[in-house]
Amino acid sequence: MSDRTYLVTGALGCIGAWVVERLLEKGDRPVVFDLGTEPRRIRDLLGAAALDRVTFVQGDIADPAALGACMDQHGVDHIVHLAGLQVPFCRADPMAGARVNVLGTVNVFEEAAKRGIQRVAYASSAAVYEREDEERAGGAPSEHASPNPNTHYGVYKLANEGTARVSFLEHGTSSVGLRPLTVYGVGRDQGMTSGPTKAIKAAVVGRPYTVGFGGRTDFLYAGDCADAFIAAADRGPDGAHVFNLAGESVAVTAFVDALCDLEPAARDLVRVEGGELPVPGAIDGARIGEVLTDLPNTSIRDGIAETLRRFRELHAAGTLDTSDLDS
C-alpha cells in the first residue's frame, strides 16, 4: 500500500480508465485531468460507488495554467500522460489533433519540469511505423527501426518523443514513452483499432458486428497496457526512453475464432472485412522487458474471457453502453 499522487491525463479514455483502476487497486491516488466530464469507462471498470475515490479535474491539456494549477492543488508527484486525439479524429481535424497531441504534451513536460517532477510516462504509439517498416526490418520492427509515420497521429506521436528527449536534455526530466498497437478490453470503444473489442461487446448483446480491418496485428490487453504505464512512471530508467509495448501478434480472424470458442453465439454475429492496418502487423517488444521486469502478459484467450465477463455483468445490470456498435 502506497500513497503516491498520480496525474493521469486523458483518463476518461480506455487506457486511462484502466490506469485509474490499477492505481486504486494498489492504494495510490489518481487525479484525473480531462476535458470531458463523463467517467463512463472508469465506472464500467470500478462501479459507480468507487468513483468517490477518484479526484476529477476538468481541464484542457493545451492550457498550461490549468494544468499547472491542477498539479499544485493536488500535490502531484507522478505523471501518466495519455491525453490525445486518436487516428480518425486527427485525420478529420489535423489542427485540433496537433493542439491536443503535440502542444498538450509540450505543456505536460514544461509544467512537470517547473515542479521538479522527475519522470513522465507518456503514450506514444506503434503508429510511428508504417507497414513497410516490417518488410524493411525483416520482421517485427524494434526501436532501432527508423519511424516512418503515414498518419497525422503517427507524426504527432513521433514529435512527442522528440519533446521528451529535449525535456531531458534541457531540464533533466526523465521519461518513458510506450508504443502499443492494438489495445483491447473494456472501455476500448473508439479509434482505428477498437473493432475487436466492439466485436466482444456485440457477441454479449447478440448484435451483428463487422471488424473493419483484417490481416495480422499485435493485440495487447488493456490491463497489461495500464500496468506498463504505471511501472514506467514508478521505476522507469533515467533519461528519455521509448519502448515498443507488444502483446501477441495474430490474425484478426484468429482473435475472432478465440472469441467464438468462448462465446459460440459470436459465430453467427461477428465478421472480419477490410484490408490490413497501415502499420506493421507485429512489433518487437523485447527491450522493455529488459528494463521493466515482471510486466504482465495476458494471453488473448484470457483477455477476451475477462472482457466477456465484465461486459456480461454490465449487460445484466442494464448499464452496458452499446452506442459504439452503431459506428
DRENDO-1510 file (C-alpha; in Angstrom, 1 decimal, always signed):
<recs>
REC; n; res; u; v; w
REC; 1; MET; +0.0; +0.0; +0.0 .
REC; 2; SER; +1.4; +3.4; -1.0 .
REC; 3; ASP; +0.1; +6.9; -1.1 .
REC; 4; ARG; +1.5; +8.4; -4.3 .
REC; 5; THR; -0.5; +11.0; -6.2 .
REC; 6; TYR; -0.6; +10.4; -10.0 .
REC; 7; LEU; -1.8; +12.9; -12.5 .
REC; 8; VAL; -3.5; +10.9; -15.2 .
REC; 9; THR; -4.2; +13.0; -18.3 .
REC; 10; GLY; -6.8; +11.7; -20.7 .
REC; 11; ALA; -8.1; +9.3; -18.0 .
REC; 12; LEU; -11.6; +9.2; -19.4 .
REC; 13; GLY; -10.3; +7.1; -22.3 .
REC; 14; CYS; -9.8; +3.4; -22.3 .
REC; 15; ILE; -6.1; +3.1; -21.1 .
REC; 16; GLY; -6.6; +6.0; -18.7 .
REC; 17; ALA; -9.6; +4.3; -17.1 .
REC; 18; TRP; -7.5; +1.1; -16.6 .
REC; 19; VAL; -4.6; +3.2; -15.1 .
REC; 20; VAL; -7.1; +4.7; -12.6 .
REC; 21; GLU; -8.4; +1.2; -11.7 .
REC; 22; ARG; -4.9; -0.2; -11.2 .
REC; 23; LEU; -3.8; +2.8; -9.1 .
REC; 24; LEU; -6.7; +2.5; -6.8 .
REC; 25; GLU; -6.0; -1.2; -6.5 .
REC; 26; LYS; -2.5; -0.6; -5.2 .
REC; 27; GLY; -3.6; +2.2; -2.8 .
REC; 28; ASP; -2.5; +5.2; -4.8 .
REC; 29; ARG; -4.4; +8.4; -5.5 .
REC; 30; PRO; -5.3; +9.2; -9.2 .
REC; 31; VAL; -6.0; +12.7; -10.2 .
REC; 32; VAL; -7.9; +12.7; -13.5 .
REC; 33; PHE; -7.3; +15.7; -15.7 .
REC; 34; ASP; -9.5; +15.6; -18.8 .
REC; 35; LEU; -11.5; +18.0; -20.9 .
REC; 36; GLY; -14.5; +15.6; -20.7 .
REC; 37; THR; -16.8; +15.1; -17.8 .
REC; 38; GLU; -18.3; +11.7; -18.4 .
REC; 39; PRO; -16.5; +8.9; -16.4 .
REC; 40; ARG; -18.3; +6.1; -18.1 .
REC; 41; ARG; -15.3; +4.0; -18.8 .
REC; 42; ILE; -13.9; +4.3; -15.3 .
REC; 43; ARG; -17.4; +3.5; -13.9 .
REC; 44; ASP; -17.6; +0.4; -16.1 .
REC; 45; LEU; -14.4; -0.9; -14.5 .
REC; 46; LEU; -14.8; +0.2; -10.9 .
REC; 47; GLY; -18.6; +0.5; -10.4 .
REC; 48; ALA; -20.3; +3.8; -9.5 .
REC; 49; ALA; -19.5; +3.7; -5.8 .
REC; 50; ALA; -15.8; +3.7; -6.4 .
REC; 51; LEU; -15.9; +7.0; -8.3 .
REC; 52; ASP; -15.8; +8.8; -4.9 .
REC; 53; ARG; -12.2; +7.6; -4.6 .
REC; 54; VAL; -11.1; +9.4; -7.7 .
REC; 55; THR; -10.3; +13.1; -8.0 .
REC; 56; PHE; -11.7; +14.6; -11.2 .
REC; 57; VAL; -10.4; +17.9; -12.6 .
REC; 58; GLN; -11.9; +19.2; -15.8 .
REC; 59; GLY; -9.3; +21.0; -17.9 .
REC; 60; ASP; -7.7; +21.5; -21.3 .
REC; 61; ILE; -4.3; +19.8; -21.8 .
REC; 62; ALA; -3.4; +22.7; -24.1 .
REC; 63; ASP; -3.9; +25.2; -21.3 .
REC; 64; PRO; -0.6; +25.2; -19.3 .
REC; 65; ALA; -2.1; +27.4; -16.5 .
REC; 66; ALA; -4.9; +25.0; -15.8 .
REC; 67; LEU; -2.6; +22.0; -16.0 .
REC; 68; GLY; -0.1; +23.6; -13.6 .
REC; 69; ALA; -2.8; +24.7; -11.2 .
REC; 70; CYS; -4.0; +21.1; -11.0 .
REC; 71; MET; -0.6; +19.8; -10.3 .
REC; 72; ASP; -0.1; +22.3; -7.5 .
REC; 73; GLN; -3.5; +21.9; -5.9 .
REC; 74; HIS; -3.3; +18.2; -5.6 .
REC; 75; GLY; +0.4; +17.7; -4.9 .
REC; 76; VAL; +1.1; +15.6; -8.0 .
REC; 77; ASP; +4.4; +13.6; -7.8 .
REC; 78; HIS; +3.9; +11.1; -10.7 .
REC; 79; ILE; +2.5; +11.6; -14.2 .
REC; 80; VAL; +1.0; +9.2; -16.7 .
REC; 81; HIS; +0.2; +11.3; -19.8 .
REC; 82; LEU; -2.4; +9.7; -22.0 .
REC; 83; ALA; -4.4; +12.7; -23.4 .
REC; 84; GLY; -4.6; +12.7; -27.1 .
REC; 85; LEU; -6.9; +12.5; -30.1 .
REC; 86; GLN; -6.8; +9.2; -32.0 .
REC; 87; VAL; -6.3; +8.5; -35.7 .
REC; 88; PRO; -9.8; +9.2; -37.1 .
REC; 89; PHE; -10.1; +12.5; -35.1 .
REC; 90; CYS; -6.6; +13.7; -36.2 .
REC; 91; ARG; -7.5; +12.8; -39.8 .
REC; 92; ALA; -10.7; +14.8; -39.6 .
REC; 93; ASP; -9.2; +17.8; -37.9 .
REC; 94; PRO; -5.4; +17.9; -38.1 .
REC; 95; MET; -5.2; +21.3; -36.4 .
REC; 96; ALA; -7.1; +20.1; -33.3 .
REC; 97; GLY; -5.0; +16.9; -33.3 .
REC; 98; ALA; -1.8; +18.9; -33.2 .
REC; 99; ARG; -3.1; +21.2; -30.5 .
REC; 100; VAL; -4.1; +18.3; -28.2 .
REC; 101; ASN; -1.4; +15.8; -29.0 .
REC; 102; VAL; +1.6; +17.9; -29.6 .
REC; 103; LEU; +1.0; +21.2; -27.7 .
REC; 104; GLY; -0.6; +19.3; -24.9 .
REC; 105; THR; +2.5; +17.1; -24.5 .
REC; 106; VAL; +4.8; +20.1; -24.5 .
REC; 107; ASN; +2.7; +21.6; -21.7 .
REC; 108; VAL; +2.9; +18.4; -19.6 .
REC; 109; PHE; +6.7; +18.3; -19.8 .
REC; 110; GLU; +7.1; +22.0; -19.2 .
REC; 111; GLU; +4.8; +22.0; -16.2 .
REC; 112; ALA; +6.5; +18.9; -14.8 .
REC; 113; ALA; +9.9; +20.5; -15.1 .
REC; 114; LYS; +8.8; +23.6; -13.3 .
REC; 115; ARG; +7.7; +21.5; -10.3 .
REC; 116; GLY; +10.7; +19.2; -10.3 .
REC; 117; ILE; +8.7; +16.1; -11.2 .
REC; 118; GLN; +11.4; +13.6; -12.0 .
REC; 119; ARG; +9.7; +11.3; -14.5 .
REC; 120; VAL; +6.9; +11.3; -17.0 .
REC; 121; ALA; +5.3; +8.1; -18.5 .
REC; 122; TYR; +3.5; +9.0; -21.8 .
REC; 123; ALA; +1.7; +7.4; -24.7 .
REC; 124; SER; +3.5; +7.1; -28.0 .
REC; 125; SER; +2.2; +4.6; -30.5 .
REC; 126; ALA; +3.2; +1.9; -33.0 .
REC; 127; ALA; +1.6; +4.4; -35.5 .
REC; 128; VAL; +5.1; +5.9; -35.7 .
REC; 129; TYR; +5.8; +2.9; -38.0 .
REC; 130; GLU; +4.3; +2.2; -41.4 .
REC; 131; ARG; +3.5; -1.3; -42.6 .
REC; 132; GLU; +6.5; -1.3; -45.0 .
REC; 133; ASP; +8.8; -1.0; -41.9 .
REC; 134; GLU; +8.1; -4.6; -41.1 .
REC; 135; GLU; +9.5; -5.6; -44.5 .
REC; 136; ARG; +12.5; -3.3; -44.2 .
REC; 137; ALA; +13.2; -4.7; -40.7 .
REC; 138; GLY; +12.9; -8.3; -41.9 .
REC; 139; GLY; +10.2; -8.9; -39.4 .
REC; 140; ALA; +8.6; -7.0; -36.4 .
REC; 141; PRO; +10.4; -3.6; -36.2 .
REC; 142; SER; +12.2; -2.8; -33.0 .
REC; 143; GLU; +13.0; +0.5; -31.5 .
REC; 144; HIS; +16.1; +0.6; -33.8 .
REC; 145; ALA; +13.9; +0.9; -36.9 .
REC; 146; SER; +13.6; +4.4; -38.4 .
REC; 147; PRO; +10.0; +5.5; -37.9 .
REC; 148; ASN; +8.0; +6.4; -41.0 .
REC; 149; PRO; +4.6; +7.5; -39.8 .
REC; 150; ASN; +1.9; +7.8; -42.5 .
REC; 151; THR; -0.9; +9.4; -40.5 .
REC; 152; HIS; -1.0; +12.8; -38.7 .
REC; 153; TYR; -1.5; +10.8; -35.5 .
REC; 154; GLY; +1.8; +9.0; -36.0 .
REC; 155; VAL; +3.6; +12.2; -36.9 .
REC; 156; TYR; +2.3; +13.8; -33.7 .
REC; 157; LYS; +3.4; +10.9; -31.6 .
REC; 158; LEU; +6.9; +11.0; -33.1 .
REC; 159; ALA; +7.1; +14.7; -32.3 .
REC; 160; ASN; +6.2; +13.9; -28.7 .
REC; 161; GLU; +9.1; +11.5; -28.5 .
REC; 162; GLY; +11.3; +14.4; -29.6 .
REC; 163; THR; +9.8; +16.7; -27.0 .
REC; 164; ALA; +10.5; +14.1; -24.3 .
REC; 165; ARG; +14.2; +13.9; -25.4 .
REC; 166; VAL; +14.6; +17.7; -25.4 .
REC; 167; SER; +13.0; +18.0; -22.0 .
REC; 168; PHE; +15.6; +15.6; -20.6 .
REC; 169; LEU; +18.4; +17.5; -22.3 .
REC; 170; GLU; +17.2; +20.9; -21.1 .
REC; 171; HIS; +15.5; +20.2; -17.8 .
REC; 172; GLY; +16.7; +16.7; -16.7 .
REC; 173; THR; +13.1; +15.3; -16.8 .
REC; 174; SER; +13.3; +11.6; -17.4 .
REC; 175; SER; +10.6; +9.9; -19.4 .
REC; 176; VAL; +9.3; +6.6; -20.8 .
REC; 177; GLY; +7.2; +6.6; -24.0 .
REC; 178; LEU; +5.3; +3.4; -24.8 .
REC; 179; ARG; +4.3; +2.3; -28.3 .
REC; 180; PRO; +1.3; -0.1; -28.1 .
REC; 181; LEU; -0.5; -1.3; -31.2 .
REC; 182; THR; -4.0; -2.8; -30.9 .
REC; 183; VAL; -5.2; -2.4; -27.3 .
REC; 184; TYR; -8.4; -4.3; -26.4 .
REC; 185; GLY; -10.6; -4.7; -23.4 .
REC; 186; VAL; -13.4; -2.9; -21.5 .
REC; 187; GLY; -13.5; +0.8; -22.5 .
REC; 188; ARG; -11.9; +0.3; -25.9 .
REC; 189; ASP; -14.7; +1.8; -28.0 .
REC; 190; GLN; -13.0; +4.5; -30.1 .
REC; 191; GLY; -10.3; +4.6; -32.6 .
REC; 192; MET; -9.0; +2.8; -35.6 .
REC; 193; THR; -8.3; -0.5; -33.8 .
REC; 194; SER; -11.4; -0.6; -31.5 .
REC; 195; GLY; -13.2; -3.1; -33.7 .
REC; 196; PRO; -12.1; -6.3; -31.9 .
REC; 197; THR; -13.4; -5.1; -28.6 .
REC; 198; LYS; -16.6; -4.0; -30.1 .
REC; 199; ALA; -17.0; -7.5; -31.5 .
REC; 200; ILE; -16.8; -8.9; -28.0 .
REC; 201; LYS; -19.5; -6.5; -26.9 .
REC; 202; ALA; -21.7; -7.3; -29.9 .
REC; 203; ALA; -21.4; -11.0; -29.0 .
REC; 204; VAL; -22.6; -10.3; -25.5 .
REC; 205; VAL; -25.7; -8.3; -26.6 .
REC; 206; GLY; -26.5; -10.5; -29.6 .
REC; 207; ARG; -25.9; -7.9; -32.3 .
REC; 208; PRO; -24.1; -8.5; -35.7 .
REC; 209; TYR; -20.8; -6.7; -36.0 .
REC; 210; THR; -18.1; -6.4; -38.7 .
REC; 211; VAL; -14.5; -5.8; -37.7 .
REC; 212; GLY; -13.4; -3.3; -40.4 .
REC; 213; PHE; -9.8; -4.5; -40.8 .
REC; 214; GLY; -8.0; -7.8; -41.4 .
REC; 215; GLY; -4.6; -9.2; -41.6 .
REC; 216; ARG; -2.4; -9.6; -38.6 .
REC; 217; THR; -1.9; -7.2; -35.7 .
REC; 218; ASP; -0.5; -7.1; -32.2 .
REC; 219; PHE; -3.2; -7.5; -29.5 .
REC; 220; LEU; -2.4; -6.1; -26.1 .
REC; 221; TYR; -4.8; -6.4; -23.2 .
REC; 222; ALA; -5.8; -3.0; -21.7 .
REC; 223; GLY; -5.0; -4.1; -18.2 .
REC; 224; ASP; -1.5; -5.1; -19.2 .
REC; 225; CYS; -1.1; -1.8; -21.0 .
REC; 226; ALA; -2.1; +0.2; -17.9 .
REC; 227; ASP; +0.3; -1.8; -15.7 .
REC; 228; ALA; +3.2; -1.0; -18.1 .
REC; 229; PHE; +2.4; +2.8; -17.9 .
REC; 230; ILE; +2.4; +2.7; -14.1 .
REC; 231; ALA; +5.6; +0.7; -14.0 .
REC; 232; ALA; +7.2; +3.3; -16.3 .
REC; 233; ALA; +6.0; +6.2; -14.1 .
REC; 234; ASP; +7.3; +4.4; -11.0 .
REC; 235; ARG; +10.6; +2.9; -12.0 .
REC; 236; GLY; +11.5; +3.8; -15.5 .
REC; 237; PRO; +15.2; +4.4; -16.2 .
REC; 238; ASP; +16.8; +7.8; -16.1 .
REC; 239; GLY; +16.9; +9.6; -19.5 .
REC; 240; ALA; +14.5; +9.8; -22.3 .
REC; 241; HIS; +13.4; +6.3; -23.4 .
REC; 242; VAL; +10.9; +4.9; -25.9 .
REC; 243; PHE; +9.8; +1.2; -25.9 .
REC; 244; ASN; +7.5; -0.8; -28.1 .
REC; 245; LEU; +4.8; -2.4; -25.9 .
REC; 246; ALA; +3.8; -5.7; -27.5 .
REC; 247; GLY; +1.3; -8.3; -26.7 .
REC; 248; GLU; +0.5; -11.2; -29.0 .
REC; 249; SER; +0.6; -10.9; -32.8 .
REC; 250; VAL; -2.1; -12.9; -34.5 .
REC; 251; ALA; -4.5; -12.6; -37.4 .
REC; 252; VAL; -7.7; -10.7; -36.7 .
REC; 253; THR; -9.6; -13.8; -37.7 .
REC; 254; ALA; -7.7; -15.8; -35.1 .
REC; 255; PHE; -8.8; -13.3; -32.4 .
REC; 256; VAL; -12.4; -13.7; -33.6 .
REC; 257; ASP; -12.0; -17.5; -33.5 .
REC; 258; ALA; -10.9; -17.3; -29.9 .
REC; 259; LEU; -13.9; -15.1; -29.2 .
REC; 260; CYS; -16.2; -17.7; -30.8 .
REC; 261; ASP; -14.7; -20.5; -28.7 .
REC; 262; LEU; -15.6; -18.6; -25.6 .
REC; 263; GLU; -18.9; -17.2; -26.8 .
REC; 264; PRO; -20.3; -19.6; -29.5 .
REC; 265; ALA; -23.1; -17.1; -30.4 .
REC; 266; ALA; -20.4; -14.9; -31.9 .
REC; 267; ARG; -20.0; -17.4; -34.9 .
REC; 268; ASP; -23.2; -16.1; -36.4 .
REC; 269; LEU; -22.7; -12.5; -35.5 .
REC; 270; VAL; -19.1; -11.4; -36.0 .
REC; 271; ARG; -17.4; -10.9; -39.4 .
REC; 272; VAL; -14.0; -9.6; -40.4 .
REC; 273; GLU; -13.8; -7.5; -43.6 .
REC; 274; GLY; -11.3; -4.9; -44.9 .
REC; 275; GLY; -7.7; -4.6; -45.6 .
REC; 276; GLU; -4.6; -4.5; -43.3 .
REC; 277; LEU; -3.9; -1.7; -41.0 .
REC; 278; PRO; -1.3; +0.9; -42.3 .
REC; 279; VAL; +1.1; -0.1; -39.5 .
REC; 280; PRO; +3.2; -3.3; -39.0 .
REC; 281; GLY; +1.3; -6.5; -38.1 .
REC; 282; ALA; +3.8; -7.1; -35.3 .
REC; 283; ILE; +6.3; -5.1; -33.2 .
REC; 284; ASP; +9.3; -6.3; -31.4 .
REC; 285; GLY; +8.7; -5.6; -27.7 .
REC; 286; ALA; +11.7; -7.3; -26.2 .
REC; 287; ARG; +13.6; -4.3; -24.9 .
REC; 288; ILE; +11.1; -3.1; -22.3 .
REC; 289; GLY; +11.3; -6.5; -20.6 .
REC; 290; GLU; +15.0; -5.9; -20.0 .
REC; 291; VAL; +14.3; -2.6; -18.2 .
REC; 292; LEU; +10.9; -3.0; -16.6 .
REC; 293; THR; +10.9; -6.6; -15.4 .
REC; 294; ASP; +7.8; -8.7; -14.4 .
REC; 295; LEU; +5.3; -6.9; -16.6 .
REC; 296; PRO; +2.1; -8.9; -17.0 .
REC; 297; ASN; +1.4; -10.8; -20.3 .
REC; 298; THR; -2.2; -11.8; -20.5 .
REC; 299; SER; -3.0; -14.3; -23.3 .
REC; 300; ILE; -5.5; -13.4; -25.9 .
REC; 301; ARG; -7.9; -16.1; -24.7 .
REC; 302; ASP; -7.7; -14.9; -21.1 .
REC; 303; GLY; -8.0; -11.2; -22.1 .
REC; 304; ILE; -11.1; -12.0; -24.2 .
REC; 305; ALA; -12.6; -14.1; -21.3 .
REC; 306; GLU; -12.1; -11.3; -18.8 .
REC; 307; THR; -13.6; -8.8; -21.2 .
REC; 308; LEU; -16.6; -11.0; -21.8 .
REC; 309; ARG; -17.1; -11.5; -18.1 .
REC; 310; ARG; -17.2; -7.8; -17.4 .
REC; 311; PHE; -19.4; -7.0; -20.4 .
REC; 312; ARG; -21.9; -9.7; -19.3 .
REC; 313; GLU; -22.0; -8.1; -15.8 .
REC; 314; LEU; -22.7; -4.7; -17.2 .
REC; 315; HIS; -25.3; -6.0; -19.6 .
REC; 316; ALA; -27.1; -7.9; -16.9 .
REC; 317; ALA; -27.2; -4.7; -14.8 .
REC; 318; GLY; -28.6; -2.7; -17.7 .
REC; 319; THR; -25.6; -0.4; -17.8 .
REC; 320; LEU; -23.6; -1.6; -20.9 .
REC; 321; ASP; -23.4; +1.2; -23.4 .
REC; 322; THR; -23.8; -0.1; -26.9 .
REC; 323; SER; -23.8; +3.2; -28.9 .
REC; 324; ASP; -20.3; +2.4; -30.2 .
REC; 325; LEU; -21.7; -0.6; -32.1 .
REC; 326; ASP; -23.6; +1.8; -34.4 .
REC; 327; SER; -20.3; +3.4; -35.7 .
</recs>
